[in-house]
Amino acid sequence: MNKAIVIIVIGIVAAGIIFLWRSVPAQDSLPANNVSIVDGVQIIEISAKGGYRPKNSVAEAGLPTILRMKTGGTFDCSLSLRIPKRNVSMFLPQTGTTDIDLGTPEAGTLDGFCSMGMYRFAVEFK
C-alpha cells in the first residue's frame, strides 16, 4: 500500500514538473534588444512574469544605469526580486513598472533572482 502511494506521488510531481517546464516560453537565441540610452542614462528593461525575460542582457559599463522591471498580471514568485550585489530585496507590484537605480556599474555580471531562487536573470556589463 505504501509503495503505491509513493509511486502516485512521484507521478504527480513528475507531471507537475513537466507541465511547468513546457509552460515557460523558450528564449530566442538572438541577443536581447532591451537596453537603451535616454538622456545619458542607460535603461535595461526586464519583464517579470513566470520568470525574468530576457534571462541574459548585455549593457555598457561606466554609464548611469536604471534597471526597469515590468510586470503585467504577475502573481508568481518573480514579484519577489533580489539583487544581492546592490542590496536590493523588494516586492514588485503585480502590474506596473519599477525603476531601480544601479548607479554606474563597473564591468562584470549583475545577477538577480526571485526569493526562492527559481527564476534568474543576469546583466553583463562590458
PyRosetta script that sets phi, psi and omega in degrees:
from pyrosetta import init, pose_from_sequence

init()
pose = pose_from_sequence("MNKAIVIIVIGIVAAGIIFLWRSVPAQDSLPANNVSIVDGVQIIEISAKGGYRPKNSVAEAGLPTILRMKTGGTFDCSLSLRIPKRNVSMFLPQTGTTDIDLGTPEAGTLDGFCSMGMYRFAVEFK")
pose.set_psi(1, -44.9)
pose.set_omega(1, 179.9)
pose.set_phi(2, -64.1)
pose.set_psi(2, -36.9)
pose.set_omega(2, 178.8)
pose.set_phi(3, -64.0)
pose.set_psi(3, -38.1)
pose.set_omega(3, 179.8)
pose.set_phi(4, -64.2)
pose.set_psi(4, -40.8)
pose.set_omega(4, 179.0)
pose.set_phi(5, -65.0)
pose.set_psi(5, -43.8)
pose.set_omega(5, 179.1)
pose.set_phi(6, -61.2)
pose.set_psi(6, -43.5)
pose.set_omega(6, 179.8)
pose.set_phi(7, -63.8)
pose.set_psi(7, -41.2)
pose.set_omega(7, 179.0)
pose.set_phi(8, -64.6)
pose.set_psi(8, -45.2)
pose.set_omega(8, 180.0)
pose.set_phi(9, -62.2)
pose.set_psi(9, -44.4)
pose.set_omega(9, 178.9)
pose.set_phi(10, -61.5)
pose.set_psi(10, -41.0)
pose.set_omega(10, 178.2)
pose.set_phi(11, -63.0)
pose.set_psi(11, -42.5)
pose.set_omega(11, 179.5)
pose.set_phi(12, -65.5)
pose.set_psi(12, -44.1)
pose.set_omega(12, 179.0)
pose.set_phi(13, -62.7)
pose.set_psi(13, -44.4)
pose.set_omega(13, 179.6)
pose.set_phi(14, -62.3)
pose.set_psi(14, -42.6)
pose.set_omega(14, 178.6)
pose.set_phi(15, -63.0)
pose.set_psi(15, -40.1)
pose.set_omega(15, 178.1)
pose.set_phi(16, -63.9)
pose.set_psi(16, -42.2)
pose.set_omega(16, 179.3)
pose.set_phi(17, -64.3)
pose.set_psi(17, -44.4)
pose.set_omega(17, 178.8)
pose.set_phi(18, -62.6)
pose.set_psi(18, -42.8)
pose.set_omega(18, 179.0)
pose.set_phi(19, -60.6)
pose.set_psi(19, -47.6)
pose.set_omega(19, -180.0)
pose.set_phi(20, -64.0)
pose.set_psi(20, -41.5)
pose.set_omega(20, 180.0)
pose.set_phi(21, -62.6)
pose.set_psi(21, -42.1)
pose.set_omega(21, -178.1)
pose.set_phi(22, -76.6)
pose.set_psi(22, -21.7)
pose.set_omega(22, -177.5)
pose.set_phi(23, -83.2)
pose.set_psi(23, -11.6)
pose.set_omega(23, 178.8)
pose.set_phi(24, -86.0)
pose.set_psi(24, 121.4)
pose.set_omega(24, 179.9)
pose.set_phi(25, -62.3)
pose.set_psi(25, 145.4)
pose.set_omega(25, 179.6)
pose.set_phi(26, -72.2)
pose.set_psi(26, 144.0)
pose.set_omega(26, 175.5)
pose.set_phi(27, -79.1)
pose.set_psi(27, 139.5)
pose.set_omega(27, 173.1)
pose.set_phi(28, -70.3)
pose.set_psi(28, 151.0)
pose.set_omega(28, 179.1)
pose.set_phi(29, -82.1)
pose.set_psi(29, -8.4)
pose.set_omega(29, 178.1)
pose.set_phi(30, -75.3)
pose.set_psi(30, 151.5)
pose.set_omega(30, 177.7)
pose.set_phi(31, -60.8)
pose.set_psi(31, 144.8)
pose.set_omega(31, -179.8)
pose.set_phi(32, -70.5)
pose.set_psi(32, 144.8)
pose.set_omega(32, 177.8)
pose.set_phi(33, -112.1)
pose.set_psi(33, 58.9)
pose.set_omega(33, -173.3)
pose.set_phi(34, -117.2)
pose.set_psi(34, 13.1)
pose.set_omega(34, -178.6)
pose.set_phi(35, -118.6)
pose.set_psi(35, 128.8)
pose.set_omega(35, 177.5)
pose.set_phi(36, -136.7)
pose.set_psi(36, 162.8)
pose.set_omega(36, 176.6)
pose.set_phi(37, -121.2)
pose.set_psi(37, 120.6)
pose.set_omega(37, -179.4)
pose.set_phi(38, -124.4)
pose.set_psi(38, 119.1)
pose.set_omega(38, 179.6)
pose.set_phi(39, 52.5)
pose.set_psi(39, 41.6)
pose.set_omega(39, 177.1)
pose.set_phi(40, 79.9)
pose.set_psi(40, 3.1)
pose.set_omega(40, 178.8)
pose.set_phi(41, -112.5)
pose.set_psi(41, 128.3)
pose.set_omega(41, 178.3)
pose.set_phi(42, -81.4)
pose.set_psi(42, 131.7)
pose.set_omega(42, -179.8)
pose.set_phi(43, -120.4)
pose.set_psi(43, 124.4)
pose.set_omega(43, 177.9)
pose.set_phi(44, -111.0)
pose.set_psi(44, 117.5)
pose.set_omega(44, -178.0)
pose.set_phi(45, -101.1)
pose.set_psi(45, 128.4)
pose.set_omega(45, 177.9)
pose.set_phi(46, -133.1)
pose.set_psi(46, 132.5)
pose.set_omega(46, 177.1)
pose.set_phi(47, -94.6)
pose.set_psi(47, 145.9)
pose.set_omega(47, -178.8)
pose.set_phi(48, -123.0)
pose.set_psi(48, 105.9)
pose.set_omega(48, 175.0)
pose.set_phi(49, -170.5)
pose.set_psi(49, 112.3)
pose.set_omega(49, -175.7)
pose.set_phi(50, 65.2)
pose.set_psi(50, 29.3)
pose.set_omega(50, -176.0)
pose.set_phi(51, 121.8)
pose.set_psi(51, -171.6)
pose.set_omega(51, -179.0)
pose.set_phi(52, -116.5)
pose.set_psi(52, 135.4)
pose.set_omega(52, -179.9)
pose.set_phi(53, -136.0)
pose.set_psi(53, 132.4)
pose.set_omega(53, -2.9)
pose.set_phi(54, -73.3)
pose.set_psi(54, 158.3)
pose.set_omega(54, -179.8)
pose.set_phi(55, -76.0)
pose.set_psi(55, -29.2)
pose.set_omega(55, -179.3)
pose.set_phi(56, -130.0)
pose.set_psi(56, 131.6)
pose.set_omega(56, 178.5)
pose.set_phi(57, -130.4)
pose.set_psi(57, 153.7)
pose.set_omega(57, 176.0)
pose.set_phi(58, -122.8)
pose.set_psi(58, 129.5)
pose.set_omega(58, -178.5)
pose.set_phi(59, -135.3)
pose.set_psi(59, 169.6)
pose.set_omega(59, -178.4)
pose.set_phi(60, -90.5)
pose.set_psi(60, 131.6)
pose.set_omega(60, 175.8)
pose.set_phi(61, -75.7)
pose.set_psi(61, 154.9)
pose.set_omega(61, 174.2)
pose.set_phi(62, 84.0)
pose.set_psi(62, 9.5)
pose.set_omega(62, 177.0)
pose.set_phi(63, -115.3)
pose.set_psi(63, 143.8)
pose.set_omega(63, 172.4)
pose.set_phi(64, -57.1)
pose.set_psi(64, 132.4)
pose.set_omega(64, -170.6)
pose.set_phi(65, -132.8)
pose.set_psi(65, 137.8)
pose.set_omega(65, 173.9)
pose.set_phi(66, -115.9)
pose.set_psi(66, 130.5)
pose.set_omega(66, 171.2)
pose.set_phi(67, -95.5)
pose.set_psi(67, 116.0)
pose.set_omega(67, -177.7)
pose.set_phi(68, -104.0)
pose.set_psi(68, 108.3)
pose.set_omega(68, 179.5)
pose.set_phi(69, -93.3)
pose.set_psi(69, 126.9)
pose.set_omega(69, -178.9)
pose.set_phi(70, -115.0)
pose.set_psi(70, 132.4)
pose.set_omega(70, 176.6)
pose.set_phi(71, -125.0)
pose.set_psi(71, 153.2)
pose.set_omega(71, 178.1)
pose.set_phi(72, -154.0)
pose.set_psi(72, 95.6)
pose.set_omega(72, -177.5)
pose.set_phi(73, 67.2)
pose.set_psi(73, 36.7)
pose.set_omega(73, -178.4)
pose.set_phi(74, -87.7)
pose.set_psi(74, 129.3)
pose.set_omega(74, -178.8)
pose.set_phi(75, -133.1)
pose.set_psi(75, 13.3)
pose.set_omega(75, -178.0)
pose.set_phi(76, -106.0)
pose.set_psi(76, -172.7)
pose.set_omega(76, -174.1)
pose.set_phi(77, -72.0)
pose.set_psi(77, -5.4)
pose.set_omega(77, 175.2)
pose.set_phi(78, -68.7)
pose.set_psi(78, -9.4)
pose.set_omega(78, 173.4)
pose.set_phi(79, -71.4)
pose.set_psi(79, -22.7)
pose.set_omega(79, -178.4)
pose.set_phi(80, -96.5)
pose.set_psi(80, 92.9)
pose.set_omega(80, -171.1)
pose.set_phi(81, -94.2)
pose.set_psi(81, 136.2)
pose.set_omega(81, 174.8)
pose.set_phi(82, -131.3)
pose.set_psi(82, 132.7)
pose.set_omega(82, 172.7)
pose.set_phi(83, -132.6)
pose.set_psi(83, 88.6)
pose.set_omega(83, -172.5)
pose.set_phi(84, -56.6)
pose.set_psi(84, -40.3)
pose.set_omega(84, -177.9)
pose.set_phi(85, -63.2)
pose.set_psi(85, -20.3)
pose.set_omega(85, -179.9)
pose.set_phi(86, -112.3)
pose.set_psi(86, 9.9)
pose.set_omega(86, -178.6)
pose.set_phi(87, 54.3)
pose.set_psi(87, 38.0)
pose.set_omega(87, 178.3)
pose.set_phi(88, -98.3)
pose.set_psi(88, 126.8)
pose.set_omega(88, 174.1)
pose.set_phi(89, -147.6)
pose.set_psi(89, 107.1)
pose.set_omega(89, -172.5)
pose.set_phi(90, -153.3)
pose.set_psi(90, 163.4)
pose.set_omega(90, 172.7)
pose.set_phi(91, -102.4)
pose.set_psi(91, 129.1)
pose.set_omega(91, 175.7)
pose.set_phi(92, -83.8)
pose.set_psi(92, 155.7)
pose.set_omega(92, 175.7)
pose.set_phi(93, -70.4)
pose.set_psi(93, 155.2)
pose.set_omega(93, 179.8)
pose.set_phi(94, -62.6)
pose.set_psi(94, -32.6)
pose.set_omega(94, 175.4)
pose.set_phi(95, -141.0)
pose.set_psi(95, 129.3)
pose.set_omega(95, 177.9)
pose.set_phi(96, 147.4)
pose.set_psi(96, -168.8)
pose.set_omega(96, -179.3)
pose.set_phi(97, -127.9)
pose.set_psi(97, 133.5)
pose.set_omega(97, 178.7)
pose.set_phi(98, -125.6)
pose.set_psi(98, 121.3)
pose.set_omega(98, 177.3)
pose.set_phi(99, -95.2)
pose.set_psi(99, 131.1)
pose.set_omega(99, 179.1)
pose.set_phi(100, -119.5)
pose.set_psi(100, 118.7)
pose.set_omega(100, -179.6)
pose.set_phi(101, -76.3)
pose.set_psi(101, 117.0)
pose.set_omega(101, 179.4)
pose.set_phi(102, -95.7)
pose.set_psi(102, 4.0)
pose.set_omega(102, -177.8)
pose.set_phi(103, 71.5)
pose.set_psi(103, -140.3)
pose.set_omega(103, 178.5)
pose.set_phi(104, -118.5)
pose.set_psi(104, 90.0)
pose.set_omega(104, -174.9)
pose.set_phi(105, -64.9)
pose.set_psi(105, 144.4)
pose.set_omega(105, 172.2)
pose.set_phi(106, -87.1)
pose.set_psi(106, 170.0)
pose.set_omega(106, 177.8)
pose.set_phi(107, -58.3)
pose.set_psi(107, 139.6)
pose.set_omega(107, -179.6)
pose.set_phi(108, 145.0)
pose.set_psi(108, -174.2)
pose.set_omega(108, -177.5)
pose.set_phi(109, -112.4)
pose.set_psi(109, 133.6)
pose.set_omega(109, 175.7)
pose.set_phi(110, -108.7)
pose.set_psi(110, 121.3)
pose.set_omega(110, -179.1)
pose.set_phi(111, -104.6)
pose.set_psi(111, 140.3)
pose.set_omega(111, 174.3)
pose.set_phi(112, -130.9)
pose.set_psi(112, 153.8)
pose.set_omega(112, 179.0)
pose.set_phi(113, -161.3)
pose.set_psi(113, 167.3)
pose.set_omega(113, 176.6)
pose.set_phi(114, -76.7)
pose.set_psi(114, 168.2)
pose.set_omega(114, -176.4)
pose.set_phi(115, -63.9)
pose.set_psi(115, -24.2)
pose.set_omega(115, 179.1)
pose.set_phi(116, -88.1)
pose.set_psi(116, -12.7)
pose.set_omega(116, -179.0)
pose.set_phi(117, 80.7)
pose.set_psi(117, 6.3)
pose.set_omega(117, -179.6)
pose.set_phi(118, -73.8)
pose.set_psi(118, -42.0)
pose.set_omega(118, -176.4)
pose.set_phi(119, -108.2)
pose.set_psi(119, 135.1)
pose.set_omega(119, -176.7)
pose.set_phi(120, -136.3)
pose.set_psi(120, 156.6)
pose.set_omega(120, 168.6)
pose.set_phi(121, -146.3)
pose.set_psi(121, 160.7)
pose.set_omega(121, 179.6)
pose.set_phi(122, -140.2)
pose.set_psi(122, 141.8)
pose.set_omega(122, 173.7)
pose.set_phi(123, -120.1)
pose.set_psi(123, 119.8)
pose.set_omega(123, 177.5)
pose.set_phi(124, -96.7)
pose.set_psi(124, 120.0)
pose.set_omega(124, 177.5)
pose.set_phi(125, -96.3)
pose.set_psi(125, 123.6)
pose.set_omega(125, -178.4)
pose.set_phi(126, -113.4)
pose.dump_pdb("model.pdb")
